[in-house]
Amino acid sequence: MGLLTGLLTLPLAPVRGVVWLAEQIQECAEEQYYDPANIRVELERVEEARQFGELSEEECAAWENDLLRRLMYRQE
């Protein structure tokens, strides 16, 4: 980046900083969302909810399918 370009785009520096920060937050959130350890913990929660009758079988199945989809996505 040349001196002139740097001076002309200087007012956009805060915008670039915010965009960079948003990208970093998104990466961190996706890493946690697709983390196999977190998915296993959630699967255990589903099983506990099933045992205590807190959720119906349909709700448990839907939740498990979503968790398994996330796990498969991470492995691809």
Distance bins in CASP14 RR format, pairs under 12 A and 6 or more apart:
PFRMAT RR
TARGET T0000
AUTHOR 0000-0000-0000
RMODE 2
METHOD distances of the structure
MODEL  1
1 7 0 0 0 0 0 1 0 0 0 0 0
1 8 0 0 0 0 0 1 0 0 0 0 0
1 9 1 0 0 1 0 0 0 0 0 0 0
1 10 0 0 0 0 0 1 0 0 0 0 0
1 12 0 0 0 0 0 1 0 0 0 0 0
1 13 0 0 0 0 0 1 0 0 0 0 0
1 16 0 0 0 0 0 1 0 0 0 0 0
2 8 0 0 0 0 1 0 0 0 0 0 0
2 9 0 0 0 0 1 0 0 0 0 0 0
2 10 0 0 0 0 0 1 0 0 0 0 0
3 9 0 0 0 0 0 1 0 0 0 0 0
3 10 0 0 0 0 0 1 0 0 0 0 0
4 10 0 0 0 0 0 1 0 0 0 0 0
5 12 0 0 0 0 0 1 0 0 0 0 0
6 12 0 0 0 0 1 0 0 0 0 0 0
6 13 0 0 0 0 1 0 0 0 0 0 0
6 16 0 0 0 0 0 1 0 0 0 0 0
7 13 0 0 0 0 0 1 0 0 0 0 0
9 15 0 0 0 0 1 0 0 0 0 0 0
9 16 0 0 0 0 1 0 0 0 0 0 0
10 16 0 0 0 0 0 1 0 0 0 0 0
12 18 0 0 0 0 0 1 0 0 0 0 0
12 19 0 0 0 0 1 0 0 0 0 0 0
13 19 0 0 0 0 0 1 0 0 0 0 0
13 20 0 0 0 0 0 1 0 0 0 0 0
14 20 0 0 0 0 0 1 0 0 0 0 0
14 21 0 0 0 0 0 1 0 0 0 0 0
15 21 0 0 0 0 0 1 0 0 0 0 0
15 22 0 0 0 0 0 1 0 0 0 0 0
16 22 0 0 0 0 0 1 0 0 0 0 0
16 23 0 0 0 0 0 1 0 0 0 0 0
17 23 0 0 0 0 1 0 0 0 0 0 0
17 24 0 0 0 0 1 0 0 0 0 0 0
17 25 0 0 0 0 0 1 0 0 0 0 0
18 24 0 0 0 0 0 1 0 0 0 0 0
18 25 0 0 0 0 0 1 0 0 0 0 0
19 25 0 0 0 0 0 1 0 0 0 0 0
19 26 0 0 0 0 0 1 0 0 0 0 0
20 26 0 0 0 0 0 1 0 0 0 0 0
20 27 0 0 0 0 0 1 0 0 0 0 0
21 27 0 0 0 0 0 1 0 0 0 0 0
21 28 0 0 0 0 0 1 0 0 0 0 0
22 28 0 0 0 0 0 1 0 0 0 0 0
22 29 0 0 0 0 0 1 0 0 0 0 0
23 29 0 0 0 0 0 1 0 0 0 0 0
23 30 0 0 0 0 0 1 0 0 0 0 0
24 30 0 0 0 0 0 1 0 0 0 0 0
24 31 0 0 0 0 0 1 0 0 0 0 0
25 31 0 0 0 0 0 1 0 0 0 0 0
25 32 0 0 0 0 0 1 0 0 0 0 0
26 32 0 0 0 0 0 1 0 0 0 0 0
26 33 0 0 0 0 0 1 0 0 0 0 0
27 33 0 0 0 0 0 1 0 0 0 0 0
27 34 0 0 0 0 0 1 0 0 0 0 0
28 34 0 0 0 0 0 1 0 0 0 0 0
28 35 0 0 0 0 0 1 0 0 0 0 0
29 35 0 0 0 0 0 1 0 0 0 0 0
29 38 0 0 0 0 0 1 0 0 0 0 0
30 38 0 0 0 0 0 1 0 0 0 0 0
30 70 0 0 0 0 0 1 0 0 0 0 0
30 73 0 0 0 0 0 1 0 0 0 0 0
30 74 0 0 0 0 1 0 0 0 0 0 0
31 37 0 0 0 0 0 1 0 0 0 0 0
31 38 0 0 0 0 1 0 0 0 0 0 0
31 70 0 0 0 0 0 1 0 0 0 0 0
31 74 0 0 0 0 1 0 0 0 0 0 0
32 38 1 0 0 1 0 0 0 0 0 0 0
32 39 0 0 0 0 0 1 0 0 0 0 0
32 41 0 0 0 0 0 1 0 0 0 0 0
32 42 0 0 0 0 0 1 0 0 0 0 0
32 70 0 0 0 0 0 1 0 0 0 0 0
32 74 0 0 0 0 0 1 0 0 0 0 0
33 39 0 0 0 0 1 0 0 0 0 0 0
33 42 0 0 0 0 0 1 0 0 0 0 0
33 66 0 0 0 0 0 1 0 0 0 0 0
33 67 0 0 0 0 0 1 0 0 0 0 0
33 69 0 0 0 0 0 1 0 0 0 0 0
33 70 1 0 0 1 0 0 0 0 0 0 0
33 71 0 0 0 0 0 1 0 0 0 0 0
33 73 0 0 0 0 1 0 0 0 0 0 0
33 74 0 0 0 0 1 0 0 0 0 0 0
34 42 0 0 0 0 0 1 0 0 0 0 0
34 66 0 0 0 0 0 1 0 0 0 0 0
34 67 0 0 0 0 0 1 0 0 0 0 0
34 69 0 0 0 0 0 1 0 0 0 0 0
34 70 1 0 1 0 0 0 0 0 0 0 0
34 71 1 0 0 1 0 0 0 0 0 0 0
34 72 0 0 0 0 1 0 0 0 0 0 0
34 73 1 0 0 1 0 0 0 0 0 0 0
34 74 1 0 1 0 0 0 0 0 0 0 0
34 75 0 0 0 0 1 0 0 0 0 0 0
34 76 0 0 0 0 0 1 0 0 0 0 0
35 41 0 0 0 0 1 0 0 0 0 0 0
35 42 0 0 0 0 0 1 0 0 0 0 0
35 67 0 0 0 0 0 1 0 0 0 0 0
35 70 0 0 0 0 1 0 0 0 0 0 0
35 71 0 0 0 0 1 0 0 0 0 0 0
35 73 0 0 0 0 0 1 0 0 0 0 0
35 74 1 0 0 1 0 0 0 0 0 0 0
36 42 0 0 0 0 0 1 0 0 0 0 0
36 43 0 0 0 0 0 1 0 0 0 0 0
36 67 0 0 0 0 0 1 0 0 0 0 0
36 68 0 0 0 0 0 1 0 0 0 0 0
36 70 0 0 0 0 1 0 0 0 0 0 0
36 71 1 0 0 1 0 0 0 0 0 0 0
36 72 0 0 0 0 0 1 0 0 0 0 0
36 73 0 0 0 0 0 1 0 0 0 0 0
36 74 1 0 0 1 0 0 0 0 0 0 0
36 75 0 0 0 0 1 0 0 0 0 0 0
37 43 0 0 0 0 0 1 0 0 0 0 0
37 44 0 0 0 0 0 1 0 0 0 0 0
37 71 0 0 0 0 0 1 0 0 0 0 0
37 74 0 0 0 0 0 1 0 0 0 0 0
38 44 0 0 0 0 0 1 0 0 0 0 0
38 45 0 0 0 0 0 1 0 0 0 0 0
38 67 0 0 0 0 1 0 0 0 0 0 0
38 70 0 0 0 0 1 0 0 0 0 0 0
38 71 0 0 0 0 0 1 0 0 0 0 0
38 74 0 0 0 0 0 1 0 0 0 0 0
39 45 0 0 0 0 0 1 0 0 0 0 0
39 46 0 0 0 0 0 1 0 0 0 0 0
39 63 0 0 0 0 0 1 0 0 0 0 0
39 64 0 0 0 0 0 1 0 0 0 0 0
39 66 0 0 0 0 1 0 0 0 0 0 0
39 67 1 0 1 0 0 0 0 0 0 0 0
39 68 0 0 0 0 1 0 0 0 0 0 0
39 69 0 0 0 0 1 0 0 0 0 0 0
39 70 1 0 1 0 0 0 0 0 0 0 0
39 71 1 0 1 0 0 0 0 0 0 0 0
39 72 0 0 0 0 0 1 0 0 0 0 0
39 73 0 0 0 0 0 1 0 0 0 0 0
39 74 0 0 0 0 1 0 0 0 0 0 0
39 75 0 0 0 0 0 1 0 0 0 0 0
40 46 0 0 0 0 0 1 0 0 0 0 0
40 47 0 0 0 0 0 1 0 0 0 0 0
40 64 0 0 0 0 0 1 0 0 0 0 0
40 67 0 0 0 0 1 0 0 0 0 0 0
40 68 0 0 0 0 0 1 0 0 0 0 0
40 70 0 0 0 0 0 1 0 0 0 0 0
40 71 0 0 0 0 1 0 0 0 0 0 0
40 74 0 0 0 0 0 1 0 0 0 0 0
41 47 0 0 0 0 0 1 0 0 0 0 0
41 48 0 0 0 0 0 1 0 0 0 0 0
41 67 0 0 0 0 1 0 0 0 0 0 0
42 48 0 0 0 0 0 1 0 0 0 0 0
42 49 0 0 0 0 0 1 0 0 0 0 0
42 60 0 0 0 0 0 1 0 0 0 0 0
42 63 1 0 0 1 0 0 0 0 0 0 0
42 64 0 0 0 0 1 0 0 0 0 0 0
42 66 0 0 0 0 1 0 0 0 0 0 0
42 67 1 0 1 0 0 0 0 0 0 0 0
42 68 0 0 0 0 0 1 0 0 0 0 0
42 70 0 0 0 0 1 0 0 0 0 0 0
42 71 0 0 0 0 0 1 0 0 0 0 0
43 49 0 0 0 0 0 1 0 0 0 0 0
43 50 0 0 0 0 0 1 0 0 0 0 0
43 60 0 0 0 0 0 1 0 0 0 0 0
43 63 0 0 0 0 1 0 0 0 0 0 0
43 64 1 0 0 1 0 0 0 0 0 0 0
43 65 0 0 0 0 0 1 0 0 0 0 0
43 66 0 0 0 0 0 1 0 0 0 0 0
43 67 1 0 1 0 0 0 0 0 0 0 0
43 68 0 0 0 0 1 0 0 0 0 0 0
43 70 0 0 0 0 0 1 0 0 0 0 0
43 71 0 0 0 0 1 0 0 0 0 0 0
44 50 0 0 0 0 0 1 0 0 0 0 0
44 51 0 0 0 0 0 1 0 0 0 0 0
44 63 0 0 0 0 0 1 0 0 0 0 0
44 64 0 0 0 0 0 1 0 0 0 0 0
44 67 0 0 0 0 0 1 0 0 0 0 0
45 51 0 0 0 0 0 1 0 0 0 0 0
45 52 0 0 0 0 0 1 0 0 0 0 0
45 54 0 0 0 0 1 0 0 0 0 0 0
45 55 0 0 0 0 1 0 0 0 0 0 0
45 60 0 0 0 0 0 1 0 0 0 0 0
45 63 0 0 0 0 1 0 0 0 0 0 0
45 64 0 0 0 0 0 1 0 0 0 0 0
45 67 0 0 0 0 1 0 0 0 0 0 0
46 52 0 0 0 0 0 1 0 0 0 0 0
46 53 0 0 0 0 0 1 0 0 0 0 0
46 54 0 0 0 0 1 0 0 0 0 0 0
46 55 1 0 0 1 0 0 0 0 0 0 0
46 56 0 0 0 0 0 1 0 0 0 0 0
46 57 0 0 0 0 0 1 0 0 0 0 0
46 59 0 0 0 0 1 0 0 0 0 0 0
46 60 1 0 1 0 0 0 0 0 0 0 0
46 61 0 0 0 0 1 0 0 0 0 0 0
46 62 0 0 0 0 1 0 0 0 0 0 0
46 63 1 0 1 0 0 0 0 0 0 0 0
46 64 1 0 1 0 0 0 0 0 0 0 0
46 65 0 0 0 0 0 1 0 0 0 0 0
46 66 0 0 0 0 1 0 0 0 0 0 0
46 67 1 0 0 1 0 0 0 0 0 0 0
46 68 0 0 0 0 0 1 0 0 0 0 0
47 53 0 0 0 0 0 1 0 0 0 0 0
47 54 0 0 0 0 0 1 0 0 0 0 0
47 55 0 0 0 0 0 1 0 0 0 0 0
47 60 0 0 0 0 1 0 0 0 0 0 0
47 63 0 0 0 0 0 1 0 0 0 0 0
47 64 0 0 0 0 1 0 0 0 0 0 0
47 67 0 0 0 0 0 1 0 0 0 0 0
48 54 1 0 0 1 0 0 0 0 0 0 0
48 55 0 0 0 0 1 0 0 0 0 0 0
48 60 0 0 0 0 0 1 0 0 0 0 0
48 63 0 0 0 0 0 1 0 0 0 0 0
49 55 1 0 1 0 0 0 0 0 0 0 0
49 56 0 0 0 0 1 0 0 0 0 0 0
49 57 0 0 0 0 0 1 0 0 0 0 0
49 59 0 0 0 0 1 0 0 0 0 0 0
49 60 1 0 0 1 0 0 0 0 0 0 0
49 61 0 0 0 0 0 1 0 0 0 0 0
49 63 0 0 0 0 1 0 0 0 0 0 0
49 64 0 0 0 0 0 1 0 0 0 0 0
50 56 0 0 0 0 1 0 0 0 0 0 0
50 57 1 0 0 1 0 0 0 0 0 0 0
50 58 0 0 0 0 0 1 0 0 0 0 0
50 59 0 0 0 0 1 0 0 0 0 0 0
50 60 1 0 1 0 0 0 0 0 0 0 0
50 61 0 0 0 0 1 0 0 0 0 0 0
50 63 0 0 0 0 1 0 0 0 0 0 0
50 64 0 0 0 0 1 0 0 0 0 0 0
51 60 0 0 0 0 0 1 0 0 0 0 0
52 60 0 0 0 0 0 1 0 0 0 0 0
53 59 0 0 0 0 0 1 0 0 0 0 0
53 60 0 0 0 0 1 0 0 0 0 0 0
54 60 0 0 0 0 1 0 0 0 0 0 0
54 63 0 0 0 0 0 1 0 0 0 0 0
55 61 0 0 0 0 1 0 0 0 0 0 0
55 62 0 0 0 0 1 0 0 0 0 0 0
55 63 1 0 0 1 0 0 0 0 0 0 0
55 64 0 0 0 0 0 1 0 0 0 0 0
56 62 0 0 0 0 1 0 0 0 0 0 0
56 63 0 0 0 0 0 1 0 0 0 0 0
57 63 0 0 0 0 0 1 0 0 0 0 0
57 64 0 0 0 0 0 1 0 0 0 0 0
58 64 0 0 0 0 0 1 0 0 0 0 0
58 65 0 0 0 0 0 1 0 0 0 0 0
59 65 0 0 0 0 0 1 0 0 0 0 0
59 66 0 0 0 0 0 1 0 0 0 0 0
60 66 0 0 0 0 0 1 0 0 0 0 0
60 67 0 0 0 0 0 1 0 0 0 0 0
61 67 0 0 0 0 0 1 0 0 0 0 0
61 68 0 0 0 0 0 1 0 0 0 0 0
62 68 0 0 0 0 0 1 0 0 0 0 0
62 69 0 0 0 0 0 1 0 0 0 0 0
63 69 0 0 0 0 0 1 0 0 0 0 0
63 70 0 0 0 0 0 1 0 0 0 0 0
64 70 0 0 0 0 0 1 0 0 0 0 0
64 71 0 0 0 0 0 1 0 0 0 0 0
65 71 0 0 0 0 0 1 0 0 0 0 0
65 72 0 0 0 0 0 1 0 0 0 0 0
66 72 0 0 0 0 0 1 0 0 0 0 0
66 73 0 0 0 0 0 1 0 0 0 0 0
67 73 0 0 0 0 0 1 0 0 0 0 0
67 74 0 0 0 0 0 1 0 0 0 0 0
68 74 0 0 0 0 0 1 0 0 0 0 0
68 75 0 0 0 0 0 1 0 0 0 0 0
69 75 0 0 0 0 0 1 0 0 0 0 0
69 76 0 0 0 0 0 1 0 0 0 0 0
70 76 0 0 0 0 0 1 0 0 0 0 0
END
